[in-house]
Amino acid sequence: MNSGAPDLLRGLSPQEVGQVLALGTRMQVPSGSEVFGLGSPAGSVYVIERGLIRLTLPMQVRGRDEDILVEERTAGQTVGWSALIPPYRFTLKATAPVETEVIALSRDALQAHFDANPGAAYSIALNLAAVIGQRLQLFQAMWLREMQRLVELRCV
Amino acid sequence: MEMFLMAICLSMLGFAVTAVAFGAATRSAETAPEEQPVQQPVVEIAPARFFADDATIPAMSMQARVPIEALLLQIDNHVRLEQAAAESFLAYPTAALLHGRTISTLVQ
């Protein structure tokens, strides 16, 4: 993992980071395997320890359903925040294109920890908002770039 | 005298026929330019559409010839480039950075 704390645990003391990560289960994900599927119940968030996760959505390409890249996440980043936000269903598919190691933090374990440690819960909630907000801003910009191209194409 | 009157009548008739024929020829010559401008835009627009289609069809058929694996790689590459462009914009939000040109082969 990166030298710093994972993005979800930024702002916590090393001891607090250790406590949260100790709640999780370390998982080895073989190359090409799925971590979670689109629309499946989201019970855990995943902190990437090593490797790479591809987040995809299905798209029709020449009449075939293909998983199209939406985002790539690397070590130190978090995927699967749908596990902490109702309705607790994954809105993307996550696969590991290379051998990857993640720490799965279950919602139940995290909620119990949050109840006992409101300070840590507050920091993690802020970090989660930052992760979600960053994705929103990123996709706003990407969407507008596509709109600009569409307008230019239509006005030719 | 009768012969003289007949010659005058025939001359008048010939003059009248010539005048009518001249009038008809002059009217058709005047109306012809009025009709031409109506037809002219049609003639001008048709080649413009033709050239527009001509430019897009080869580009589309070229994409259709690309193997699907290569096309998927192009899409992957496009998404990465677009994310990088969006991240640059978020780091320093300006209209120029937001609409910076891409080198993605998918949209070239």
Interface residues (C-beta under 8 A of the other chain):
Chain A: V61 R62 R64 E66 I68 L69 V70 E71 E72 Q134 Q137 L138 F139 A141 M142 L144 R145 E146 Q148 R149 V156
Chain B: A52 I68 L71 L72 I75 D76 V79 R80 E82 Q83 A85 A86 E87 F89 L90 L98 H99 T102 V107
